[in-house]
Amino acid sequence: MNKFYKEAFKGYEVPEKLMNVSVEICNQFNIRGICDPMYISNVIAFNTGTGDGQSNFNNNAIIEGNFKLVSEKLAFSYGRNITSANDVEKLLLRNLSVGGNKQ
């Protein structure tokens, strides 16, 4: 993880899978604000039941949930960068679903 992302997540205990997918979303969709990686992590966590949306995470929870809703919320928030919620949903499914490619 580069210096930018280390700074963005500094002081927070974000589950590794959640942190990695947030970084991937930022990189893939050219999202560059220092608060964006944590915002994305919180949106995902809140809508999957793995956090309260206020940077408190259940590190042992399996991340499951309505990835379609999460992707739509992120596409709405980052409409200049994310032109297709479907692209975000595919990324979430690939990286976070129980049967996904990455552990």
C-alpha positions, -999 to 999 in steps of 0.1 A, spaced: 0 0 0 14 33 -10 20 64 13 -13 80 2 -34 51 13 -15 45 45 -23 81 54 -59 77 44 -64 47 67 -41 60 95 -57 55 129 -85 32 117 -88 -5 121 -104 -14 87 -106 -51 78 -80 -60 52 -105 -72 26 -125 -40 29 -94 -18 28 -82 -36 -3 -114 -32 -22 -117 5 -13 -82 10 -26 -91 -9 -58 -122 12 -63 -102 44 -59 -75 33 -83 -99 19 -109 -122 50 -110 -95 76 -104 -109 87 -70 -81 107 -53 -94 126 -22 -77 117 11 -111 110 28 -124 89 -1 -110 55 8 -125 57 43 -158 70 29 -159 40 5 -150 16 33 -178 30 55 -204 29 28 -196 -8 21 -195 -17 58 -227 1 67 -246 -15 38 -232 -50 44 -236 -50 82 -199 -51 89 -197 -16 103 -217 13 116 -207 38 88 -188 58 113 -154 40 111 -163 12 135 -159 -22 119 -166 -58 129 -132 -72 118 -144 -108 121 -176 -105 100 -180 -121 66 -188 -93 42 -221 -102 25 -249 -80 15 -266 -60 -12 -236 -52 -34 -260 -38 -60 -272 -11 -34 -236 -4 -24 -225 1 -60 -255 24 -67 -247 45 -37 -210 48 -47 -219 56 -83 -242 83 -70 -215 98 -48 -188 96 -74 -209 102 -106 -180 120 -123 -158 90 -119 -181 60 -118 -203 59 -149 -216 24 -143 -228 10 -110 -225 -24 -126 -187 -21 -128 -185 -14 -91 -209 -43 -83 -187 -67 -103 -156 -55 -85 -173 -59 -51 -186 -94 -60 -151 -105 -72 -133 -92 -41 -158 -95 -12 -182 -123 -19 -177 -155 -1 -171 -173 -34 -150 -144 -48 -115 -148 -62 -96 -130 -34 -96 -141 2 
